[in-house]
Amino acid sequence: MGQAQGRHYGMDWLRIGAFQLLIVYHVGMAFVPWDFQVKVAQPPVNWATALMMLTSPWRLSLLFAVSGYASAALFARETGGVGAFLRSRLARLGIPLLFGMAVLVTPQPWIWLITHYGYQASFGHFLLHDYYSFRSIDGVIVPTWMHLWFVAYLIGYTMLLCLVLLLPDPVRAAWRWLAERLLGGPLLLPLGVAYVYYARGSFDAGWEDNHLLLTDWSAHAHYLPMFLFGYLLRGSEPIRAAIGRWWPVAGVLAVTGYAVLAWFELRFGLTIAPRRFWAMHGWAQSAEAWGAMIALIGIADRFWNIDHRWRPMLAEAVFPFYLIHQTIIIVVGYWMVGSGIAMLPAFLLLVAATMTGCWAFYLAGRQVRWLRPLIGLKAGTRGRDVPVDRIAL
């Protein structure tokens, strides 16, 4: 792979693309039978779960990895040490999280209660009497972070990273040496797949995340190492070289894993597969999760490490897009329920409405000085390149 330090445009493009795929994935959730706040397709389209498995196993591990990579770049530019880095990250992530919980996500639990539990009150009544009551309503905890759980977890992982950065240099050097010995050669793929398999298989929740920060152990066992892997990747020539050598094989591994998962979805659907197939399913998920992440990082380095005049704005827009996208999906999707629009036009309409709303939110929000920190932006970047320290996620 290319140089370990400095701006890597390929990782910028990978970060931009990963978050856009997440938006499309969440639109898809409104059409498949998996649990979601609103269902546009009535009844849901069972076979479409096979398409969802194209990104489901790896989308979040990739997001945490690229966030770890960005954190390494931010820390490298920080002149005030670990304390200053932590304060900066808490402000850049914590303020949008609180604003999102207080304002941006509020329609989501209201619609969730209406569609799942028969809640009858208006949105205004919900805000005035229920949302800020700090209680559980039919199992829905309010106030809530909804899809912003990713930001909360990222804050937690950043705090743990800072504890690691405070360790004595010889200890950190020994850990780095061990990680590079394990992942900087032919063990990169088998060791990564095996780790994901056993991390997910060691907890009763398996691949089901509960998004409750203090009890989501199987998610933490998976995502925290991905975040730390991304952090390590930026400064590790051995691991970067191994990815450059093995990413085509990782791509084949990911495609093979997906083929198995697609067969499972088409064969068994929402029914429980026979127990003899469970291990195969878990290995397929793990192979796609790790293989796709390694393949995409390798592709980003090999083909995408080039700049473009649109990159700075797109890189800056990622966080505001993430903050608002699911609220748009659920509100517009709720409006579309019962409209009679065919599945494909409805899907395309919801994608278009979500992207349009995200762009409007970002372009309007970046013009308002007091609003910029609330939506993850920093002052003074309009119309110019966006330095790495301007990027939140």
N, C-alpha and C positions, 0 to 999 in steps of 0.2 A: 504494500500500500504506500501511499504518499507520506509526506512528512508528518511527524506526530504533533508538532506544534504549529501555531499560527491558525489562520482562518481556513477552514475546510468547507468549501462551498457545497461539496457533495453531501455533507452532513446537514447543512442548511436545507437543501432540497429534500433530503430524506425526512427531516423534521416537518417541513411544510406538507409533504405528501402524506405522511403518517396521520396528521391531524385531519386532513381532508378525507382520507379513507374512513377515519372514525366517524365523521359526520354522515357519510353515506351509509355506514354500518348502522348508525342509530336511526336513520330513516328506514332502513330495512327492518328494524325491530318493530315498526308499526304495521308490518305486513305478515310476519311469521307468528307461529303460535307461542313462541317464548314470551315469558312475562315482561310486560312493558305497560306504561301508564295509559296508552291509548292504542287502539287497533283500527286502522283505516280499512284494511281488508276484512270483510265480514262474509264468510268465515275466513280466518287466517289461511295463508297459502302454505300448506305443509311442506311441499317439495322445495320451497325457497330456502329452507334451512340448509340444504346442501350448498347453496351459493353463499350463505352466511359463513360457512366453515372455511371459505377462502381466506378470511382474515381473523375469524374469532379466536383461534389459538394463540396468535402472535401479536395482535394489534397493541395490546397493553404492555407486553414485555418490551416491544420495540419503543413505545412511547417513553417508558421509564429509562431505557438504555440511552436514547437520544437526550433525554433530560439530564442524565448523569454526565454525558459528554459535554453538554452545554454548561453544567455546573463546574466541570474541570476548567473549561475555558474562562468562565467568570472568575474562579478562584485564582487562576494564573494572572489575571489582570488586577486583582485586588492588592492594594499596597498596604492595607491596614491589618492584615493577618486574618486569622480564623474568626475572631470576634466581629470585625467589620464585615466579613463575608456573610456571617450568620445574620447580622442585623439587616444587611441589604436584602438577603433572600427572604427573611421574615416579612419585611415591608413589601417587597415586590409580589410575594405570593399571598401573604396573610391579608392584606388590605382588599385585594379583589375577592378573596374567599369570603370575607365577612360581608362585603357589598353584595356578592352573589347570593349568599344565604339570606340576607335581609331584604333584597329587592328582586334580583334577576330570576331566581328559581321559584318564586312564590306561586305562579300559576300551576306549576307541575304537581305539587301535592294536592292542590284543590281539584284538578282534573283527575288525579289518581283516586282520590276519595269518591268522586262522582262515578267514575267508570267501574270501580271495583267494589265499592261498599255502599252505594246508594246515597251518598251525601247530597243533601237537598239545598243547602244555603248558597247564597250568591257569593261571588268572589269578594265583594266588599265586606260582607259579613264574615267571611273566612279570615280576611286580613285583620279586621277589627277585633274579633272575638276568639279566634282559634289559632291562627298561625304562630303568633308570638306567645303562646300560652305555656311553652316548654312542657309538653306532655305528649302522650301517645294517643292518637285518634284512630281507632280500629287498626292498631298496629303500625300506623304511619307516625313516626316521630316528628314533631314540629317544635321549633324551626329545624330545617334540614338542609344538608348540602347537596342532595340528589346527585347529579353527575359530577359535581365539583369534589366528590370524594377523592378524585385523582390529585387535586391540588393539596388537600389535607394530607394525603399519604406522602406527597412530594415534600411537604414541609417536615413531616416526621423523619423521612429518610435523609433529608438535608441535615437535620439536627444530629442524627446518628453519624453521618459523614463527618461532621465537625468534630465529634468525639474521636473518630479515627484519626483525623488530621492533627489532633492534639497529642497523640501518642508519640513516644520518642522516635527519632528518625531511624534507629536500627530496627525497631519493631516493624515500622511501616515498610522499611526496605526488605525485611525478611518476608513479609506478606506478599509484597510485589514480586519478589524473586520466585516464591512458590507459585503464585498465580501464573506468571509467565512460563514457568517450567511446565505447568499442567496444560495451559491453553495456547502456548506459543508453538505448538507442533501438531502432530497427527491426532493427538487426543482432543483437539478442539471440538470436533463434532460428537464423537461418542460420549465424551465426558459431559458435554453440555446437555445432550438429550437425556442421558441417564440422570443428571441432576434434576432436570425439570420433572421427569417421571416420578422420582422418589420424593421430591419436594411436595408435589401435588398429592401423591399417594399416601403420604404419611399422616394426613389429617382427614377426619371424617367428611369434611366439606368438599374434598377433592378439588374440582375445577370451579366450584360455585363460590363466588366472592360475596360476602355479606355487606361490604362497604362500611362496616363498623370498625373504626380504627383500632380499638383495643382488643378485639377478639377475632380479627380476620387473619388467622394464623397461616392458612394455606396460601392466601394471597401474598402475605409478607414473605413467606419462604420462597416464593417465586419472584416477586417484583423487586424486593430489596437487593438481591444479588444482581438482577439485571441493571438496576440503577448504578450499583458499584462497578459492575462490568463496564458500563458506559463511561464512568469516571476514569477507570483505569485505562480504557482504550485510548484516550486522547494522548497519553504520554508513553505508551508502550509500543515500541517498534516490533518486538517479537510477536505480540498478539496481532498487531496490524498486518504483519507479514504473513502470519498464518491464515488470517481471513483472506488476504489477497490470493493465497495459494488454494484455499479450500472452498471458496464461495460457490464455484460451479457445482461441486458435489453437494454442498448444502442446499442449493436450489433443487437438485434432483430429490434429495431427502424430503424437502418441504412438499414438493409435488406428490411424491409417493404417499406421504402422510395424509395430504388432503384427499387423495383418491380413496384411501381407506375410510376416512371420515365421511366423505360424500356417500359412499356405499352404505355406511351405517345409517345415515339420515334417510336415504331413499328406501332402505330395506326395513328399518325398524321404526322410523319416525319418532313419535312420542312414547312408544312402548319401550319397556325395559328389555334390552338385549339379553340373551342367555348369558349366564355367568362366565361361561368358557370364553366369551369374546371380550370380556372387560379389560383384560391386560392388553390385548391387541389395540383396543380403542385408546387406552391411556398412552401406549407407546406411539401410536399414530399422532395423537395430539402433541405429545412432547417433541416428536420428530418435526412436525410442521412448525411448532412454536420456536424452537431453537434454529432449525434449518432456515426458515424464512427470514429470521432476524439476521443471521450471519450472511445469507445470500444478499439481502437488501443493503447491508452495510458494505459488502464487497462491490456490489453494483454501483452504489453511490460513489465509492472511491474511484472505481475504474472508469465510469462514464459521466458522472454528474459533477465532478469537481471543477466546474466552470462557472463564472459569474454571468449575471444578466441584469439589466437595468430594473427588472421587476422584482428581483430577489429581495432587496432591502425592505420594500413595503410588504411583500408577502410574509417575510420572516417576522416583521413586527405585528402583522395582523393575526397571526396564529392564536395568540392568547385571547384577544377579544372574541375571535370566532368561537373558540372553545367555550368561553364563558356563556355565550348567548345561544349557541346552536340548538341545544336540546329543548330549551324553552320554546323556541320558534317551532321546532318539529312537533312538540306536543300540542301547542296552541293551534297551529294550522291543521295538524292531524285531527284534533278534536272537532274543528269546524268542518272537516271533510267527512267525518263519520256519517253514514247514511246518505251521502251525496249521489251514490249510484255510479260514480266514475269508475271505469274499468281499472284493473290493477296496474298495468304498465303506465297509462296516462297519469294515474293517481301518484305513482311512485315518482315519475319525472316531475310532476307538478310540485310535489313536496320537496324534492331536491332543489328545484329552482327557487321555490319560496324561501327555503332555508338559506341558500347561498345569497340570495338577494337581501334577506334580513341581516345576515352576518356582515355583508359589505356595508349596508346602511349603518349598522351599529358601530362598526369600526371607523368608517369615514366621518360620521358625525361626531363620534366620541373623541377622536383625536384632535378635533378643532376646539374642544372645550377644556380649558386649562385645568380646572378643578376636577373634571371628570377623568382625565387621563390616568392618574394613579389608581382610580377605582376600577378601571378596566384593564389594568396590567401594563399601561404605557408610561413612559418617562418623558418629561418635558424636553423640548429642544431638538426633536429629530425630524420634524416635518420637512419633506422635500429634499432630504439628504440621505446618505447611507445610514444604516442602522448598525452602530457598533455592537459587538457581542454583549456589552454590559447594558444595552437597552432591552435585551430580550429576557423575558421572565421565565417561560417554560423551557 
